[in-house]
Amino acid sequence: MPRRTIADTRLALPKGKMLARTSLFLSSSGLGFDNYNSGTRIYRMRSQAMPGLTAKMLNERDIPVQVAVGNYDFGICSSDWLQELLTRYPASRVLKIADLGYDISDIYMACATSSDISQQAMAGGTAAWRIVTEYPAMAEAAAYKMRLKRYRIFPCWGSTEAYPPENADFSVLRVRNEDALRSLNLKPVRRICGSNACIIANCNSLQNSDCSGLLERFAASASTKNKPWQAPEKTVFAVNNNLAGSARAGDVWLALADGHQQVHTETFMQKTGIRLEGYSKSDLRRRPSCDIDWLSIKVIRPQDMPQQVASGNFDLAITGRDWLLDHLYQFPSSPVAELANLGFGWVRIVAVVSQDIPADSIGSLRDLAAAGKMVPLRVATEYINIADRYLRDKHIARYRVIPTWGATEVYLPEDADMLIENTETGQTLSRHKLKIIDTLFESTACLIGNKRSLEQRGKKDKINSLIRLFREAVSKK
């Protein structure tokens, strides 16, 4: 079989915090990706220096997986995500070929500074330790190495520093160094591994492709004396994780959103009349205080809220109906229920295909798939369970759901056939030459609650009073 050349080599590049330094490294390599900058809205790029070398911008968590399955020949990502993949799937056809020396950090298992848990007590005791993390495979491996007899791993989308000590015993998380860990009011239990930006490659591509030109450029940049991408990194201040004012027994626990939904949630909370301190853009804390002495609040990711409410860590939460349904489709008997539609954060959950696909409905797409045009139908999405339910309901015979961590629109048409995505106006989809062929449902922010908490003596009346406040706030302009 003839070896492929650089003319058909694909490179996966990271979005977000790694973008600026990765752009400096690529510029030093002379690859000429002019559109790879923080202001770009173009996710597909072609090298000016090496015609035929193409690149896409992905969420860095997705890059090791996409390189491993062969959708990309090379990628640049943080090595922690590569390590997470290889810990779970050691036979993955991906390997690290160079460290780039920026985005340097450590993965720690940590507990609250107020905790007196030692490794000896962890290994010798009979407690069922609760470990929350974005790295479930590495957390599992660390627990095994520490000889923990009983433990439970709780995978989360992020903000894991917020969970100890009330909702977890330990967090396995990424921080710049031990000082950064202690600034989060956490202390190290075990350092799991280090991490930095690296170049990774698909093993089959290295064996079957002539990528020597690209590898030589990478090597020349990595060996140069002047490395601007390795300049000292600015300190990024994390959300305040002060443990002061921890909850008392009998308190009602409410989870509020961080990230994109934080501003909208803050505006809504002002309408309720509940005065919050530490829940604003200028002063955001993991544990905001409020003027209701029996209400304890914690700020976490909206995606994690249904599972956290179901497990009893929170009595109430404000999240999106999309994430509630994704949870309920996976766990139909979950004790989580929607208590009030709060009306803000409106989006549509839609099925999306490339404009080049000759289908304008899910029915016509099903016909194309049945005719063997797309077998199996590849569906990229953050909503794994919603997608699975939708595809079954629409009688798609053969399909494969591809989990993503964002930037899903970049997967079409090369790496997926359809998306299940959220959109407000559809403009981003149109800009990427995509079209909507079906609307699954509309989603807004909602108040969710644990059904058992609603019947619990000492909490029932308090929760009902909050529900009334929230419903009254919905009608306020």
Stockholm file with secondary structure:
# STOCKHOLM 1.0

chainA/1-477         MPRRTIADTRLALPKGKMLARTSLFLSSSGLGFDNYNSGTRIYRMRSQAMPGLTAKMLNERDIPVQVAVGNYDFGICSSDWLQELLTRYPASRVLKIADLGYDISDIYMACATSSDISQQAMAGGTAAWRIVTEYPAMAEAAAYKMRLKRYRIFPCWGSTEAYPPENADFSVLRVRNEDALRSLNLKPVRRICGSNACIIANCNSLQNSDCSGLLERFAASASTKNKPWQAPEKTVFAVNNNLAGSARAGDVWLALADGHQQVHTETFMQKTGIRLEGYSKSDLRRRPSCDIDWLSIKVIRPQDMPQQVASGNFDLAITGRDWLLDHLYQFPSSPVAELANLGFGWVRIVAVVSQDIPADSIGSLRDLAAAGKMVPLRVATEYINIADRYLRDKHIARYRVIPTWGATEVYLPEDADMLIENTETGQTLSRHKLKIIDTLFESTACLIGNKRSLEQRGKKDKINSLIRLFREAVSKK
#=GR chainA/1-477 SS CCCBCGGGCEEEEECGGGHHHHHHHHHHHTCCCTTCSTTCCCCEEECSSSTTCEEEEECTTTHHHHHHTTSCSEEEEEHHHHHHHHHHCTTCSEEEEEECSCSCEEEEEEEETTCCCCHHHHHHCCCCEEEEESCHHHHHHHHHHTTCSSEEEEECSSCGGGSTTTTCSEEEEEESSHHHHHHTTEEEEEEEEEECEEEEEEHHHHHHBCCHHHHHHHHHHHHCSCCGGGSCCCCCCCCBCCCTTCCCTTCEEEEEECGGGHHHHHHHHHHHTCCEEEESSSSEEEEEEESCTTEEEEEECGGGHHHHHHTTSCSEEEEEHHHHHHHHHHCTTCSEEEEEECCCSCEEEEEEEETTSSCSSHHHHHHHHHTTSSSSEEEEESCHHHHHHHHHHTTCSSEEEEECSSCGGGGTTTTCSEEEEEESSSHHHHHTTEEEEEEEEEECEEEEEEHHHHTCTTTHHHHHHHHHHHHHHHTCC
#=GC SS_cons         CCCBCGGGCEEEEECGGGHHHHHHHHHHHTCCCTTCSTTCCCCEEECSSSTTCEEEEECTTTHHHHHHTTSCSEEEEEHHHHHHHHHHCTTCSEEEEEECSCSCEEEEEEEETTCCCCHHHHHHCCCCEEEEESCHHHHHHHHHHTTCSSEEEEECSSCGGGSTTTTCSEEEEEESSHHHHHHTTEEEEEEEEEECEEEEEEHHHHHHBCCHHHHHHHHHHHHCSCCGGGSCCCCCCCCBCCCTTCCCTTCEEEEEECGGGHHHHHHHHHHHTCCEEEESSSSEEEEEEESCTTEEEEEECGGGHHHHHHTTSCSEEEEEHHHHHHHHHHCTTCSEEEEEECCCSCEEEEEEEETTSSCSSHHHHHHHHHTTSSSSEEEEESCHHHHHHHHHHTTCSSEEEEECSSCGGGGTTTTCSEEEEEESSSHHHHHTTEEEEEEEEEECEEEEEEHHHHTCTTTHHHHHHHHHHHHHHHTCC
//
